[in-house]
Amino acid sequence: MVFSTAELLFPHHVIHLLRDQREGDEAWKALVDSVLQLPETDENSLAFSLMMIRVAECLNCSRDSYKYQRGCKTCATQTILHYKEEREPLLEIYAQAQKDVHLYLQEHPEVLQRYQDKGET
């Protein structure tokens, strides 16, 4: 029997595992280090999660898939380890995710307001 550790979407608590998956990529390490210092509700943290959702194709993950059965930690580390920069550089995907998150939060400020009202940011 397989016991999955998959989550609904890419979880913030997995980010630290991705730091050393891009050998020699100091920009990647710096990005991971900076995001690790942020709460998961920060725009840049949300952008990192959105980037991972896109790169790892989390929206295509289902209970019946091999990816789901391996869990988010394994899927994320393997995705980053084997990601081919020729497709589109990860930092460019992150930059686009930053723009998308910023725009969304400008249009829907109530999303983060719920957390701020609870003192969770």
C-alpha positions in Angstrom: 0.0 0.0 0.0 1.2 3.5 -0.9 0.9 6.3 1.7 0.9 9.6 -0.1 2.1 12.8 1.3 0.6 14.8 -1.5 -1.1 18.1 -0.7 -3.8 20.0 -2.6 -1.2 22.4 -4.1 2.5 23.0 -3.7 3.2 23.4 0.0 5.5 26.1 1.4 7.1 23.7 3.8 8.7 21.8 0.9 10.7 24.8 -0.4 13.8 24.2 1.7 14.3 20.8 0.0 14.7 22.5 -3.4 17.7 24.7 -2.5 20.4 22.3 -3.5 18.6 20.7 -6.4 20.2 23.0 -9.1 23.9 22.3 -8.8 26.0 25.4 -9.4 23.0 27.7 -9.8 23.7 30.4 -7.2 20.7 32.5 -8.4 18.4 29.6 -7.7 19.9 29.1 -4.2 19.5 32.8 -3.5 15.9 32.7 -4.6 15.1 29.8 -2.4 17.0 31.3 0.6 15.0 34.6 0.2 11.7 32.9 -0.1 12.4 30.8 3.0 12.7 33.9 5.1 9.1 35.0 4.1 5.8 33.9 5.6 3.8 31.7 3.2 1.3 34.5 2.6 3.9 37.0 1.3 3.5 37.8 -2.4 6.9 36.4 -3.2 6.3 33.2 -1.4 3.0 32.8 -3.1 4.8 33.5 -6.4 7.3 30.8 -5.7 4.4 28.3 -5.0 2.7 29.4 -8.2 5.9 28.8 -10.1 6.2 25.3 -8.7 2.5 24.6 -9.4 3.2 25.5 -13.0 6.5 23.7 -13.4 5.5 20.5 -11.6 2.1 20.6 -13.2 0.3 20.3 -9.8 -3.1 21.0 -11.3 -2.8 17.7 -13.3 -2.0 15.7 -10.2 -4.7 13.3 -9.0 -5.1 10.5 -6.5 -4.6 7.9 -9.3 -1.4 9.4 -10.6 2.2 8.3 -10.0 3.1 11.8 -9.0 0.5 11.9 -6.3 1.6 8.6 -4.9 5.2 9.8 -4.6 4.1 12.9 -2.8 4.9 16.6 -3.1 8.4 16.4 -1.6 9.6 13.8 -4.1 7.8 15.3 -7.0 9.1 18.8 -6.3 12.7 17.8 -5.8 12.7 15.6 -8.9 11.0 18.3 -11.0 13.7 20.9 -10.0 16.5 18.5 -10.3 15.6 17.4 -13.8 14.2 20.7 -15.1 15.7 21.7 -18.4 16.5 25.5 -18.5 16.2 25.4 -22.3 12.4 25.2 -22.0 12.2 28.4 -20.0 14.5 29.6 -17.2 13.0 29.0 -13.8 13.8 32.6 -12.7 11.7 33.8 -15.7 8.9 31.6 -14.7 9.2 33.0 -11.1 9.2 36.6 -12.4 6.0 35.9 -14.3 4.4 34.3 -11.3 5.3 37.4 -9.2 3.5 39.6 -11.8 0.5 37.2 -11.8 0.2 37.1 -8.0 0.7 40.8 -7.6 -2.1 41.5 -10.2 -4.4 39.0 -8.6 -3.9 40.4 -5.1 -4.5 44.0 -6.4 -7.8 42.8 -7.9 -8.7 40.7 -4.9 -7.3 42.3 -1.7 -9.7 40.4 0.5 -7.7 37.2 -0.1 -4.8 38.3 2.1 -7.0 40.5 4.3 -8.5 37.4 5.8 -5.1 36.3 7.1 -4.1 39.7 8.3 -7.3 40.0 10.3 -6.4 36.8 12.1 -2.8 38.0 12.7 -1.4 35.2 10.6 1.0 37.2 8.3 
